[in-house]
């Protein structure tokens, strides 16, 4: 009996993205880059964000804000400011780097579709986790970390929640520097996906 219920649960979990895709609006993420940004970091950010968000059932369009037409309309849009320098110009970590890696804006407890991501803090956080050959692709790994941090913020925005997951998903309260750059795929679990479904 237990194996049957486990199989049914697994089947439902597999079908959820397809069911969501029929009713959820597409999501456009417009990036505003405050400082310098590496092209490989931005490319990897988009790739990683699409990889994580694919289970949400939403079609994702990630692009720079200046690529949006003045009269263009969107089904659903989130504005994201990338603050600081989004490239690994130096690989010396600041041991006393504190503060959030990113944050969403809210008014009277209501989460708004605006987020800010601190490229400098993320770059400093992952610099100490890079080893050997990883340093040669530092900008790409920065992009992966940026994508994972931004996916976490989209979870808050789409789920309209301040809550975090306690397990190993992207929605947990904090990810280590190694988790931010790991080759191991990070994803949302079923509870996270349900929170992001209106």
Residue pairs with C-beta under 8 A, 6 or more apart in sequence:
13 190
16 55
16 57
16 190
16 193
17 54
17 55
17 56
17 57
17 193
18 57
19 57
20 56
20 57
20 58
20 193
20 197
21 57
21 58
21 59
24 56
24 57
24 58
24 197
24 198
25 58
25 75
25 76
26 58
26 59
26 60
26 61
26 74
26 75
26 76
27 53
27 58
27 59
27 60
27 61
27 75
27 76
27 77
27 78
27 154
27 158
28 61
28 62
28 63
28 68
28 74
28 75
28 76
28 77
28 78
29 49
29 60
29 61
29 62
29 63
29 77
29 78
29 80
29 150
29 154
30 63
30 64
30 65
30 68
30 77
30 78
30 79
30 80
31 42
31 45
31 62
31 63
31 64
31 65
31 80
31 82
32 64
32 65
32 79
32 80
32 81
32 82
33 42
33 64
33 82
33 86
34 81
34 82
34 83
34 84
35 82
35 83
35 84
35 85
35 86
35 119
36 85
36 86
36 87
36 89
37 82
37 85
37 86
37 87
37 119
38 86
38 87
38 88
38 139
38 142
38 143
40 137
40 139
40 140
40 143
41 86
41 87
41 88
41 139
41 140
41 142
41 143
41 146
42 64
42 86
42 143
43 140
43 143
44 139
44 140
44 141
44 142
44 143
44 144
44 146
44 147
45 62
45 143
45 144
45 146
45 147
45 150
46 62
46 147
47 143
47 147
48 143
48 144
48 146
48 147
48 148
48 151
49 60
49 62
49 147
49 150
49 151
49 154
50 60
50 62
51 147
51 185
52 147
52 148
52 151
52 170
52 186
52 187
52 188
53 60
53 151
53 154
54 60
55 187
55 188
55 193
56 158
56 188
56 193
56 196
56 197
57 193
57 197
58 76
65 79
76 113
77 113
78 113
78 114
78 115
78 154
78 157
79 113
79 114
79 115
80 114
80 115
80 116
80 117
80 150
80 153
81 114
81 115
81 116
81 117
82 117
82 119
82 146
83 116
83 117
83 118
83 119
83 120
84 118
84 119
84 120
84 121
84 123
85 119
85 120
85 123
86 119
86 123
86 142
86 146
87 119
87 123
87 139
87 142
88 123
88 127
88 138
88 139
88 142
90 127
91 127
91 130
91 135
91 138
92 127
93 124
93 125
93 127
93 128
94 124
95 128
97 121
97 124
97 125
99 118
99 121
100 118
100 121
101 117
101 118
101 121
101 122
101 125
101 149
102 115
102 116
102 117
102 118
102 149
102 150
102 152
102 153
103 115
103 116
103 153
104 111
104 112
104 114
104 115
104 153
104 156
104 157
105 111
105 112
105 114
105 115
105 116
106 112
110 160
111 156
111 157
111 160
111 161
111 162
112 157
113 157
115 150
115 153
115 154
115 157
117 146
117 149
117 150
117 153
119 142
119 146
122 142
122 145
122 146
122 149
122 180
123 142
125 145
125 177
125 180
126 141
126 142
126 145
126 177
126 180
126 181
127 138
128 177
129 176
129 177
129 178
129 180
129 181
130 138
130 141
130 181
134 141
134 181
141 181
144 180
144 181
145 177
145 180
145 181
148 170
148 175
148 179
148 180
148 186
149 175
149 180
151 170
151 186
151 188
152 170
152 171
152 175
154 196
155 161
155 170
155 171
155 188
155 192
155 195
155 196
156 162
158 195
158 196
159 192
159 195
159 196
161 195
163 195
164 171
164 172
164 173
165 171
165 172
165 189
165 191
165 192
166 172
166 173
167 189
169 186
169 187
169 188
169 189
169 192
170 186
170 187
170 188
170 192
171 188
171 189
171 192
171 195
175 186
179 186
188 196
